[in-house]
Amino acid sequence: MEKELLKLIAETKKYFKKTFHKKNIQATSFSPSSIVLLGDHTHYNDGILVLATIDLFSVACASVNDDENINITIKSRNSSTTDDKDMESELSWKCGNLFIGPLLKLLRDRGFIKSGFSLFLNSNIPQSIGMGFVASYQISFVSALNQLFGLGLSHENIKQLCIEAERNYLGKMANPAHYFAILNGSKNHWIKVDLRFLTFEKIFDIENDHQLIVFDNLLEIPNATEICSKRIEECQVGVQALRLYIWGIKNLRDVTLDFLSRHLHMLPRIIYQRILFTVQEKTRAESSLAILRNNEYKLFGELMFQSHNGLRNDYEIGNERIDFIVNLCSKNKTIIGAKVVSCSSIESVVCLSKKKKSTKLCNDICETYNKKYGIPLFKYKFNLSDGILNL
């Protein structure tokens, strides 16, 4: 077990005992996180995504209470709930940026909450990596209760519960691909998830000389949820329009670039741009599989840069500060590819770099960014991880 993970587990146990004044911890679970490398915003169109399961973790410690109260602390943001709370308040119950209410309600409705409990959920995952941090939190939460109450839930059961809860508060923005990656990850492999057929494949045995890096500036993206919801609506409008010209289109997974180009004149410009990005991103994710199997890292990096440009120009996600980071990455020979983290509430960029000289590279990019904008840029370097484990 990695040193940083052991440190996080020990820290979480310490916080649990101090917060709840309990010496006995009856369940401990931890979950890695995941990040999307290609396939952004295809998940609500039965997309194909390439993800990495990474060595950033959430840890949950739990014990049964003597009463029916449920006490949960996440990252020192304290909230508690009891069964006498009305349903509306429970559904909106939130700790930090994580909605716990829908997950807790779902577990209670299924009869999985056997008594009151205390649970501390701790993490070293930055929100800037996207929705992988939400999936990690939810999996470690359910896994701890699975141990605590002896529920006998399989990984598949846990995945389905978490996806359902996420959909209850995020709708189509919920991304099931993260759960496939987190529950099935293994060191030195990336994962391809096909959401039409609900299958996954370990597609890539990454060489030891490569590194994944995320840069963020801790600036929140205004109305990030509203922007994503709007893009979903625009894609749905596009699907409805294209159904007039071809029978059997379920969603944009069924649309080809050739078909789209022939019907360009039938679509409003904005709708065409949204569809164009989604179809091109689907194509990039599909073509990446052969590229990765052939260890053609440079070509994969080019797909990441193309994905960023599509997100910026056609999907209209990002801004000048994010572009500046990606441009810095594109000019550095150590970096293979880079793109905006599109489902993050924080301005951030993920890049694939050679490990050699990556420390100097990160420092140079952060320094250049700070000189231009007068605000710090933070870096996170991480490696690939195995999937969920329990203690």
Secondary structure, 3 states (H helix, E strand, C coil): CCHHHHHHHHHHHHHHHHHHCCCCCCEEEEEEEEEEEECCCCHHHCCEEEEEEEEEEEEEEEEECCCCCEEEEECCEEEEECCCCCHHHHHCCEECCEECHHHHHHHHHCCCCCCCEEEEEEECCCHHHCCHHHHHHHHHHHHHHHHHCCCCCCHHHHHHHHHHHHHHHHHHHCCCHHHHHHHHCCCCEEEEEECCCCEEEEEEECCCCEEEEEEEEEEECCCHHHHHHHHHHHHHHHHHHHCCCCCCCCCHHHCCHHHHHHCHHHCCHHHHHHHHHHHHHHHHHHHHHHHHHCCCHHHHHHHHHHHHHHHHHCCCCCCHHHHHHHHHHHCCCCEEEEEECCCCCEEEEEEEEECCCHHHHHHHHHHHHHHHHCCCCEEEEECECCCCEEC
